[in-house]
Amino acid sequence: MAVTDYSHKAFEQPEEEPEGEAPVVSLRDRLVPPMPGSVMWGWVGPIVIALFGAFLRFFRLGTPHSVVFDETYYAKDSWATVRYGAERQFVDGADKLLLAGNDHIFKQCPTVSECASYVVHPPLGKWMIGLGEVIFGPNPYGWRFAAALLGSLSILILARTARRMTRSTLLGCVAGLLLSLDALHFVLSRTALLDIFLMFWVVAGFACLVADRDWFRSRLVSWNEAGSPDDGPRTGLRPWLLGAGLCLGAALATKWTAAFYIAAFAVMVLLWDLGARRATGVPRPFRAVVGRDLPLAAAWMAVVPVLAYLVSFTGWFVTDKGYGRNWEQATANGPAYFVIDSLRSWFDYQHQVLSFHTGLAQTHPYQSRPWQWPLLLRPVAFFYESPTTCGAPGCSYSILGTGTPIIWFAGLLALIAMIAWYVATRDWRAGSVLLGYAAGWLPWFYFSISDNRTMFAFYAMPMVPFMILAIVLGCGLIMGRADPARPNRRVVGTAVVGAFVLLSLVNFGWLYPVIAAEVIPYDSWHARMLFNSWI
């Protein structure tokens, strides 16, 4: 445990110590290391980075003026959700009507049930997309606005989380900058798909858990300093843990795959609690965790997400327009029957959705397998046209859903390094990053083998922040701590990290025309295709 608790020193500038004397570290500084530098710069740096990322995402957000890839579903379903409370079937040619400024795109049916639309994802992401459509209209800018906003906010959250994990404002800003320069994050932040919303809520939940770790340990240290007996304190309601439950519930209400993060993070929290109670001298730490931490963790990390998921269907419950709603029968026999029959219909709907997901095995030209995602072997062409306006014989106008290669390939090396670091030191940061990456990646191997499910490379979006964190932790190890015996060590390490960040910026700039829908000569487009499988 001592190795883990002292591991933050790898990223800090140590204070001068009297020669020949061993440093004295208090229990509080060991378990809850102080944050470095000023509070102001701890916010200013990440905010500036987030504003840079926001500029990239909002600049030309309405370009292309077209329906991009699966926007054909989510743009219209979101508009139906905010107008009617639930998804609704739309008329033929609805995409062209929207692009022409006509929002009268929904079918008119003799009965409500005939117009209800069967959809297979929870509604929260569509409510968020729809909010942008309410503000700016059902047009490309409107239905992409929420994705760009939450994508930008996720940069700020990751930067602040990395700062807390490393106790380094510099490394926190590096994390935010790398996320802002990732091409897949950029593309999904400018497209009305659900995956950027899933990623946002997962990262927000993880950030709350990291903050709760410091909060919980601070309470335990205060208990230890007071000399209290028994199994340690009951730490109260743990507001950060509740926040994590709400965020992860929002992730579940966006896509079902958030369930894997909920399960993984719940186990992680209990292991953190066990380690904290053991480190503070609790005589029976396992019994204390089971008796004092597990009940509240179960409530905040299991019950709260389920309730958040249920609440996201409010529009379905309070209107008669949802698929399978059975409104007339539910309202025929009084309030009690209304509640019971509504829940019965809702559970039946969820069962149908589960059957759909487990049986989804259609082929698609851009589908890929999970092992291909980290290698960027089969990205998704979100949009491609061949205009004649670039002054060359052939022109390309495209959006390619791929990651920034230098970041992703460095991420692979960093993840391998995190495995070695965790095995050697049991450092909690390496373990949590590996767990977050695995929770977003490994389940897809099961789906790939068990039911040959159709899947795409952008399903990796929730993994990307944990890949970035792995890179940043690796950067911290490369930079090392300032050592008077090796004065050039930190200078060289910082130069290496700086060169990597600069190369990431250059790589993103090189890809920019093919991820941001710029019209360029075909030869220039083709030169940016890293592998033949990108074409």
C-alpha positions in Angstrom: 0.0 0.0 0.0 2.9 2.4 0.8 4.1 2.2 -2.8 0.7 3.2 -4.1 0.2 6.0 -1.7 3.6 7.5 -2.5 3.3 7.1 -6.2 2.0 10.6 -6.8 5.5 11.8 -6.1 6.5 10.8 -9.6 4.7 13.8 -10.9 5.6 16.4 -8.3 8.3 18.9 -7.7 9.6 17.9 -4.2 10.5 20.4 -1.6 14.1 20.8 -0.5 15.0 18.3 2.3 17.9 18.5 4.8 20.7 16.4 3.6 20.9 13.0 5.3 17.3 13.2 6.7 14.5 11.0 5.5 11.3 13.0 4.5 8.5 12.9 7.0 5.1 12.5 5.3 2.0 12.8 7.3 -0.9 10.4 6.9 -3.0 13.1 5.4 -0.4 14.0 2.8 0.1 10.4 2.0 -3.5 9.5 1.5 -4.8 12.9 0.2 -1.8 14.6 -1.4 -2.2 18.4 -1.6 -3.0 19.9 -4.9 -0.2 21.8 -6.6 0.0 25.4 -7.5 -2.8 27.9 -7.3 -6.5 27.1 -7.4 -6.9 29.8 -10.1 -4.4 28.3 -12.5 -5.9 24.9 -11.8 -9.1 26.2 -13.4 -7.7 28.7 -15.9 -5.5 26.2 -17.7 -8.2 23.6 -18.3 -10.8 26.2 -19.2 -8.5 27.7 -21.9 -7.9 24.2 -23.3 -11.6 23.5 -23.3 -12.3 26.8 -25.1 -9.7 25.9 -27.7 -11.5 22.5 -28.2 -14.9 24.3 -28.3 -13.7 26.6 -31.1 -12.6 23.6 -33.2 -16.0 21.9 -32.6 -18.3 24.9 -33.2 -16.4 26.4 -36.1 -18.4 25.5 -39.3 -20.6 23.2 -37.2 -23.4 23.3 -39.7 -21.1 22.0 -42.4 -22.0 19.9 -44.3 -25.6 21.0 -44.7 -26.6 17.4 -45.0 -27.8 14.5 -42.9 -24.6 12.7 -41.9 -24.6 8.9 -41.4 -27.0 7.9 -38.5 -28.2 11.5 -38.1 -30.9 10.2 -40.4 -32.4 8.5 -37.3 -31.4 10.7 -34.4 -32.1 14.1 -35.8 -35.7 13.1 -36.6 -36.2 11.0 -33.5 -34.9 13.9 -31.3 -37.3 16.4 -32.9 -40.2 14.0 -32.3 -39.1 13.5 -28.7 -39.1 17.2 -27.9 -42.4 17.8 -29.8 -44.4 14.8 -28.8 -42.6 13.3 -25.8 -41.7 10.1 -27.7 -40.4 9.0 -31.1 -42.8 9.1 -34.0 -42.7 7.7 -37.6 -41.8 10.2 -40.3 -42.8 10.5 -43.9 -40.8 9.5 -46.9 -38.2 12.1 -47.9 -38.1 13.6 -44.3 -34.4 14.3 -44.6 -34.8 16.5 -47.6 -37.8 18.3 -46.0 -35.7 19.1 -42.9 -32.8 20.4 -45.0 -35.2 22.6 -46.9 -36.5 24.1 -43.7 -39.8 22.2 -43.5 -40.2 20.5 -40.1 -43.6 18.9 -40.9 -42.0 15.5 -41.3 -44.2 13.2 -39.2 -46.9 10.8 -40.4 -50.6 11.5 -39.5 -52.3 8.3 -38.6 -55.9 7.3 -37.7 -54.7 5.9 -34.4 -51.8 6.8 -32.2 -50.3 3.4 -32.2 -49.9 3.4 -36.0 -47.6 6.4 -35.8 -45.6 5.3 -32.8 -42.0 4.5 -33.7 -40.1 1.5 -32.4 -36.6 2.6 -31.3 -33.9 0.6 -29.6 -32.0 3.2 -27.5 -33.1 5.0 -24.4 -34.3 8.6 -24.8 -31.9 10.9 -22.9 -29.4 11.4 -25.7 -32.3 12.3 -28.0 -33.7 14.8 -25.5 -30.3 16.5 -25.4 -30.1 16.6 -29.2 -33.6 17.9 -29.4 -32.8 20.7 -27.0 -30.4 22.1 -29.6 -33.1 21.7 -32.2 -35.6 23.7 -30.0 -33.1 26.5 -29.7 -31.7 26.7 -33.2 -34.3 24.8 -35.2 -34.3 21.2 -36.7 -31.3 21.9 -39.0 -27.7 20.6 -39.1 -26.4 23.2 -36.6 -29.4 22.7 -34.3 -29.1 18.9 -34.1 -25.3 19.0 -33.7 -25.2 21.8 -31.1 -25.6 19.6 -28.0 -22.9 17.1 -29.2 -20.5 20.0 -29.7 -21.4 21.5 -26.3 -20.9 18.3 -24.3 -17.9 17.3 -26.3 -16.3 20.6 -25.3 -17.3 20.2 -21.7 -15.8 16.7 -21.6 -12.4 18.3 -22.4 -12.7 20.4 -19.3 -13.8 17.5 -17.1 -11.0 15.3 -18.3 -8.4 18.0 -17.8 -9.6 18.6 -14.2 -9.8 14.9 -13.5 -6.2 14.3 -14.8 -5.0 17.1 -12.7 -6.6 15.6 -9.6 -5.1 12.1 -10.4 -1.6 13.4 -11.1 -1.5 16.4 -8.8 -0.1 18.3 -11.8 -1.9 21.2 -13.6 0.5 20.8 -16.5 -0.5 17.1 -17.0 -4.1 18.0 -16.6 -3.9 20.5 -19.4 -2.0 17.9 -21.6 -5.0 15.5 -21.1 -7.5 18.1 -22.1 -5.4 19.2 -25.1 -5.0 15.6 -26.4 -8.7 14.9 -26.1 -9.4 18.1 -28.0 -7.0 16.9 -30.8 -8.5 13.4 -31.1 -10.1 13.1 -34.5 -12.8 10.6 -33.4 -13.8 12.8 -30.5 -13.8 15.8 -32.8 -16.0 14.0 -35.4 -18.5 12.7 -32.9 -18.7 16.1 -31.2 -19.9 17.5 -34.6 -22.4 14.8 -35.4 -25.8 14.0 -33.9 -25.1 10.5 -32.7 -25.4 9.1 -29.2 -21.8 8.0 -28.5 -20.5 11.4 -27.6 -23.2 11.7 -24.9 -22.5 8.3 -23.6 -18.8 9.2 -23.3 -19.6 12.5 -21.6 -21.7 10.9 -18.8 -19.1 8.1 -18.3 -16.3 10.6 -17.9 -18.4 12.8 -15.7 -19.2 9.8 -13.5 -15.5 8.8 -13.3 -14.6 12.3 -12.4 -17.0 12.2 -9.5 -15.6 8.9 -8.3 -12.0 10.3 -8.3 -13.3 13.3 -6.3 -15.1 11.0 -4.0 -11.9 9.1 -3.4 -10.2 12.2 -2.1 -13.3 13.2 -0.1 -13.6 9.7 1.5 -10.0 9.5 2.4 -10.0 13.0 4.0 -12.9 11.9 6.2 -11.0 8.7 7.3 -7.8 10.7 8.0 -9.8 13.1 10.2 -11.2 10.1 12.1 -7.7 8.7 12.5 -6.4 12.0 13.8 -9.2 12.1 16.4 -8.2 8.7 17.7 -11.6 7.2 17.2 -12.0 3.5 17.8 -13.9 0.7 16.0 -14.1 0.3 12.3 -13.8 3.9 11.2 -16.5 6.5 10.6 -19.7 6.3 8.8 -18.8 8.8 6.2 -22.2 10.4 5.5 -24.1 10.7 2.3 -20.9 11.0 0.1 -22.2 13.6 -2.4 -19.6 12.9 -5.0 -20.6 9.2 -5.0 -24.2 10.2 -5.5 -23.1 12.5 -8.3 -21.4 9.5 -9.9 -24.5 7.5 -9.7 -26.6 10.2 -11.4 -24.0 10.6 -14.2 -23.7 6.9 -14.8 -27.5 6.7 -14.7 -27.6 9.3 -17.4 -25.1 7.2 -19.4 -27.4 4.2 -19.0 -30.3 6.4 -20.2 -28.3 7.1 -23.3 -27.0 3.7 -24.2 -27.2 0.3 -22.5 -23.5 -0.3 -22.7 -23.1 2.0 -19.8 -24.2 -0.9 -17.6 -20.6 -2.3 -17.9 -19.2 0.9 -16.5 -21.6 0.9 -13.7 -20.6 -2.6 -12.6 -16.9 -2.0 -13.0 -16.9 1.3 -11.2 -19.0 0.0 -8.3 -16.4 -2.7 -7.7 -13.6 -0.2 -8.1 -15.1 2.1 -5.4 -15.4 -0.7 -2.9 -11.8 -1.7 -3.5 -10.7 2.0 -3.0 -12.7 2.1 0.2 -11.1 -1.1 1.4 -7.6 0.2 0.7 -8.3 3.5 2.4 -9.7 1.9 5.6 -6.7 -0.4 5.8 -4.2 2.4 5.2 -5.8 4.5 8.1 -5.4 1.7 10.5 -9.0 0.3 10.7 -8.6 -3.0 12.5 -11.2 -4.9 10.4 -11.3 -3.1 7.1 -13.2 -5.7 5.1 -16.0 -5.8 7.7 -16.1 -2.0 7.8 -16.5 -1.9 4.0 -19.3 -4.5 4.0 -21.1 -3.0 6.9 -20.6 0.8 6.4 -19.7 1.4 2.8 -21.5 -1.3 0.8 -25.1 -0.3 1.5 -24.6 3.3 0.5 -22.5 2.3 -2.5 -25.3 0.0 -3.6 -27.9 2.7 -3.3 -25.9 5.3 -5.1 -24.2 3.1 -7.8 -27.1 0.7 -8.4 -30.5 2.1 -7.4 -29.8 5.7 -8.4 -28.8 4.7 -12.0 -31.8 2.6 -12.4 -34.1 5.4 -11.2 -32.3 7.8 -13.5 -32.9 5.4 -16.4 -36.6 5.1 -15.5 -37.0 8.9 -15.2 -35.6 9.4 -18.7 -38.7 7.7 -20.1 -41.0 10.4 -18.6 -42.1 11.5 -22.0 -43.1 7.9 -22.8 -45.0 7.5 -19.6 -47.0 10.8 -19.6 -48.2 10.7 -23.2 -50.1 8.3 -25.4 -47.6 8.4 -28.3 -44.9 6.0 -27.3 -44.4 2.6 -28.9 -46.2 -0.1 -27.0 -47.7 2.5 -24.6 -51.2 0.9 -24.5 -52.6 4.2 -23.2 -56.3 3.6 -23.5 -56.2 0.3 -21.5 -53.9 1.9 -18.9 -56.3 4.8 -18.3 -59.5 2.7 -18.2 -59.4 1.4 -14.6 -58.2 4.0 -12.2 -54.8 5.4 -11.0 -53.5 2.2 -9.5 -54.1 0.2 -12.6 -52.6 3.0 -14.7 -49.3 2.7 -12.8 -49.2 -1.1 -12.9 -50.2 -1.4 -16.6 -47.8 1.4 -17.6 -44.9 -0.4 -15.9 -46.0 -3.7 -17.5 -46.0 -2.1 -20.9 -42.7 -0.5 -20.3 -41.0 -3.7 -19.2 -42.4 -5.4 -22.3 -40.9 -2.7 -24.4 -37.5 -3.1 -22.7 -37.6 -6.9 -23.4 -38.3 -6.3 -27.1 -35.3 -3.9 -27.2 -33.1 -6.5 -25.5 -34.2 -9.1 -28.1 -33.3 -6.6 -30.9 -29.8 -6.0 -29.6 -29.0 -9.6 -29.0 -30.1 -10.5 -32.5 -28.6 -7.6 -34.5 -26.3 -9.2 -37.1 -26.8 -7.3 -40.3 -23.8 -6.6 -42.4 -22.5 -3.1 -43.2 -19.7 -1.9 -45.4 -18.1 0.0 -42.5 -18.5 -2.5 -39.7 -15.5 -3.6 -37.8 -14.4 -5.9 -34.9 -13.2 -4.7 -31.5 -9.7 -5.8 -32.0 -9.5 -3.5 -35.0 -10.5 -0.4 -33.1 -7.3 0.5 -31.3 -5.4 0.0 -34.5 -7.7 2.3 -36.5 -8.1 -0.4 -39.2 -11.6 0.2 -40.2 -13.0 3.7 -39.6 -16.5 4.8 -40.7 -17.1 7.2 -43.6 -19.7 9.4 -42.1 -20.0 11.5 -45.2 -18.5 11.6 -48.7 -19.3 13.5 -51.9 -17.4 14.4 -55.0 -18.0 18.0 -55.9 -16.4 19.9 -58.8 -15.4 23.1 -56.9 -11.8 22.5 -55.9 -10.1 23.3 -59.2 -8.8 19.7 -59.7 -10.1 16.9 -62.0 -11.4 15.1 -58.9 -12.5 16.5 -55.5 -13.4 15.0 -52.2 -15.8 16.4 -49.5 -15.7 14.0 -46.6 -16.0 13.2 -42.9 -14.0 10.2 -41.8 -14.7 8.8 -38.3 -11.2 7.9 -37.2 -8.9 8.7 -34.4 -5.7 10.8 -34.6 -3.1 8.1 -35.3 -0.2 9.4 -33.3 -2.5 9.7 -30.2 -4.1 6.2 -30.6 -0.8 4.4 -31.3 0.8 6.2 -28.4 -2.2 5.1 -26.4 -1.6 1.5 -27.1 2.0 1.8 -25.8 0.7 3.7 -22.8 -1.9 1.1 -21.9 0.8 -1.6 -22.1 2.9 0.5 -19.8 0.0 0.9 -17.4 -0.3 -2.9 -17.2 3.4 -3.1 -16.2 3.1 -0.2 -13.8 0.1 -1.7 -12.1 1.6 -5.1 -11.8 4.8 -3.6 -10.3 3.2 -1.0 -7.9 -0.6 -1.6 -7.7 -0.9 2.1 -8.4 -4.6 3.0 -8.2 -4.4 5.4 -11.2 -3.1 2.8 -13.6 -5.6 0.3 -12.3 -8.6 2.7 -12.7 -7.5 3.7 -16.3 -7.1 0.1 -17.3 -10.5 -0.8 -15.8 -12.2 2.1 -17.6 -10.7 1.1 -20.9 -11.6 -2.6 -20.4 -15.2 -1.8 -19.5 -15.7 0.0 -22.8 -13.8 -2.6 -24.9 -13.9 -6.1 -23.7 -17.7 -6.7 -23.6 -17.7 -6.1 -27.4 -15.6 -9.2 -27.9 -18.3 -11.2 -26.2 -21.0 -9.7 -28.5 -18.7 -10.3 -31.5 -18.3 -14.0 -30.7 -21.7 -14.8 -29.2 -24.1 -13.3 -31.7 -21.8 -11.8 -34.5 -23.3 -8.4 -33.8 -22.9 -5.5 -36.2 -20.5 -2.9 -34.6 -18.6 0.1 -35.7 -15.3 1.8 -34.7 -17.0 4.8 -33.1 -18.3 2.5 -30.4 -14.8 2.9 -28.9 -15.6 6.6 -28.0 -16.1 5.9 -24.3 -12.7 4.3 -24.2 -10.9 7.3 -25.6 -10.7 9.4 -22.4 -9.1 6.5 -20.5 -6.6 6.0 -23.3 -5.8 9.7 -23.0 -5.4 9.3 -19.2 -3.0 6.4 -19.8 -0.9 8.6 -22.1 -0.8 11.4 -19.5 0.2 9.0 -16.7 2.9 7.7 -19.0 4.0 11.3 -19.7 4.3 11.9 -16.0 6.6 8.9 -15.7 8.7 10.1 -18.6 9.0 13.6 -17.1 9.8 12.1 -13.7 10.4 14.2 -10.5 13.0 16.9 -10.2 16.1 15.2 -8.9 19.1 17.3 -7.9 21.4 14.4 -8.6 20.1 14.3 -12.2 19.4 17.9 -13.2 18.8 17.2 -16.9 16.3 14.3 -16.3 13.2 16.4 -16.0 14.3 18.8 -18.8 14.7 15.9 -21.2 11.5 14.3 -20.1 9.5 17.5 -20.5 11.0 18.0 -24.0 9.9 14.5 -25.0 6.4 15.1 -23.8 6.3 18.5 -25.5 7.4 17.0 -28.8 4.7 14.4 -28.6 2.0 17.0 -27.9 3.3 19.1 -30.9 3.3 16.1 -33.2 -0.3 15.3 -32.1 -1.3 18.9 -33.1 0.4 18.5 -36.5 -1.2 15.1 -37.0 -4.6 16.5 -36.2 -4.0 19.4 -38.6 -3.0 17.0 -41.3 -6.3 15.1 -40.9 -8.5 18.1 -40.5 -9.7 18.5 -44.1 -11.0 14.9 -44.1 -12.7 15.0 -40.7 -14.2 18.5 -41.0 -15.8 18.3 -44.5 -13.4 20.6 -46.4 -13.5 20.4 -50.2 -10.0 19.2 -51.3 -8.5 17.6 -54.4 -8.9 13.8 -54.5 -5.2 13.3 -54.4 -4.9 15.3 -51.2 -7.8 13.2 -49.7 -6.2 9.9 -50.8 -2.8 11.0 -49.3 -4.5 11.2 -45.9 -5.8 7.6 -46.0 -3.3 5.9 -43.6 -4.4 2.4 -44.7 -6.2 1.0 -47.7 -9.0 0.0 -45.3 -9.7 3.7 -44.7 -10.9 4.1 -48.3 
